[in-house]
């Protein structure tokens, strides 16, 4: 998990794994505590790009501090975050249609958009991991 390939990413494989899990947990936690009545469905170009192409361009966005872990991540931490993510994903089913996550770039994502975002985001990092491991 300490594998790196600086031509692909400065971060090692373990960072991408942990970050992806943190995003799942953070997004779903915020959505769970959101007020569906405050949801605003306004979208922007960035969301349309992500939702149409199912892709996040590489090296265009920096992870916010709350989901930007250090590179000193242990296997135990990853497994703990994975356990939380499984529970968070189960909780997604209980969200109301307009529970939402306010993304800094993509704006408000309701339950349906959250699902799409998490799928695209996770695949984005899994693809980076694959490219790191190709060496």
C-alpha positions as CSV (number, residue, x, y, z in Angstrom):
1,X,0.0,0.0,0.0
2,X,3.0,2.3,0.2
3,X,3.5,2.0,-3.6
4,X,4.0,5.3,-5.4
5,X,4.5,6.4,-8.9
6,X,5.3,10.1,-9.1
7,X,4.4,10.2,-12.8
8,X,0.8,9.4,-11.8
9,X,0.4,10.9,-8.3
10,X,2.4,12.3,-5.5
11,X,0.3,10.3,-3.1
12,X,0.7,6.6,-2.4
13,X,-1.9,3.9,-2.9
14,X,-2.9,4.0,0.8
15,X,-3.6,7.7,0.6
16,X,-6.1,7.2,-2.3
17,X,-7.8,4.3,-0.5
18,X,-8.1,6.2,2.8
19,X,-9.2,9.5,1.1
20,X,-11.9,7.7,-0.9
21,X,-13.3,6.1,2.2
22,X,-13.2,9.4,4.1
23,X,-15.1,11.1,1.3
24,X,-17.8,8.4,1.4
25,X,-18.1,8.8,5.2
26,X,-18.0,12.6,5.2
27,X,-20.5,13.1,2.3
28,X,-23.0,10.7,3.7
29,X,-22.7,12.1,7.2
30,X,-23.3,15.6,6.1
31,X,-26.2,14.5,3.9
32,X,-27.7,12.7,6.8
33,X,-27.7,15.9,8.9
34,X,-28.9,18.1,6.1
35,X,-32.4,19.6,5.9
36,X,-34.1,18.4,2.7
37,X,-36.2,21.6,2.7
38,X,-33.1,23.6,2.2
39,X,-32.0,21.7,-0.9
40,X,-31.3,23.9,-4.0
41,X,-31.2,21.9,-7.2
42,X,-29.2,24.5,-9.1
43,X,-26.3,22.9,-11.0
44,X,-23.2,24.2,-12.7
45,X,-20.9,23.2,-15.5
46,X,-18.6,21.1,-13.3
47,X,-21.5,18.9,-12.1
48,X,-22.8,18.5,-15.7
49,X,-19.3,17.5,-16.8
50,X,-18.9,14.9,-14.0
51,X,-22.4,13.5,-14.4
52,X,-22.3,13.3,-18.2
53,X,-18.8,11.9,-18.7
54,X,-18.6,10.0,-15.4
55,X,-15.2,11.4,-14.9
56,X,-13.3,13.8,-12.6
57,X,-10.3,15.4,-14.4
58,X,-7.0,14.6,-12.8
59,X,-5.0,17.3,-11.0
60,X,-7.8,19.9,-11.2
61,X,-9.1,19.8,-7.7
62,X,-7.2,19.6,-4.4
63,X,-8.8,17.6,-1.6
64,X,-10.0,19.7,1.4
65,X,-8.1,19.3,4.6
66,X,-10.8,17.2,6.3
67,X,-10.4,14.5,3.6
68,X,-6.7,15.0,2.8
69,X,-4.9,12.6,5.2
70,X,-1.2,12.5,5.7
71,X,0.7,9.8,4.0
72,X,1.4,8.1,7.3
73,X,-1.7,5.8,7.1
74,X,-1.8,2.3,8.5
75,X,-3.6,-0.7,7.2
76,X,-5.6,-0.7,10.5
77,X,-6.8,2.8,9.8
78,X,-7.9,1.9,6.3
79,X,-9.8,-1.1,7.6
80,X,-11.5,1.0,10.3
81,X,-12.5,3.6,7.7
82,X,-13.8,0.8,5.4
83,X,-16.0,-0.5,8.2
84,X,-17.4,3.0,8.7
85,X,-18.0,3.3,5.0
86,X,-20.0,0.1,4.8
87,X,-22.2,1.4,7.6
88,X,-22.5,4.8,5.9
89,X,-23.5,3.3,2.6
90,X,-26.2,1.3,4.4
91,X,-27.5,4.6,5.9
92,X,-27.7,6.1,2.4
93,X,-30.9,4.1,1.8
94,X,-32.5,6.0,4.6
95,X,-31.8,9.4,3.2
96,X,-34.8,11.4,1.9
97,X,-34.8,12.3,-1.7
98,X,-33.5,15.8,-1.0
99,X,-31.1,15.3,1.8
100,X,-28.0,16.8,0.3
101,X,-24.2,17.4,0.5
102,X,-22.9,20.8,-0.3
103,X,-19.8,20.2,-2.4
104,X,-17.3,23.1,-2.7
105,X,-17.1,22.8,-6.5
106,X,-20.1,20.7,-7.6
107,X,-22.7,22.6,-5.4
108,X,-25.6,20.8,-3.7
109,X,-25.9,17.1,-4.4
110,X,-29.1,15.4,-3.4
111,X,-29.5,11.7,-2.7
112,X,-29.4,10.7,-6.4
113,X,-26.5,13.0,-7.2
114,X,-24.6,11.8,-4.1
115,X,-24.8,8.3,-5.4
116,X,-23.4,9.3,-8.7
117,X,-20.7,11.5,-7.3
118,X,-19.5,8.8,-4.9
119,X,-19.4,6.3,-7.7
120,X,-17.4,8.6,-10.0
121,X,-15.1,9.8,-7.2
122,X,-14.3,6.2,-6.1
123,X,-13.7,5.1,-9.6
124,X,-11.4,8.1,-10.2
125,X,-9.2,7.1,-7.3
126,X,-9.3,3.4,-8.1
127,X,-8.1,4.3,-11.7
128,X,-5.2,6.3,-10.2
129,X,-4.4,3.3,-8.0
130,X,-4.3,1.0,-11.0
131,X,-2.1,3.5,-12.8
132,X,0.3,3.7,-9.8
133,X,0.5,-0.1,-9.7
134,X,1.2,-0.5,-13.4
135,X,4.8,0.9,-13.0
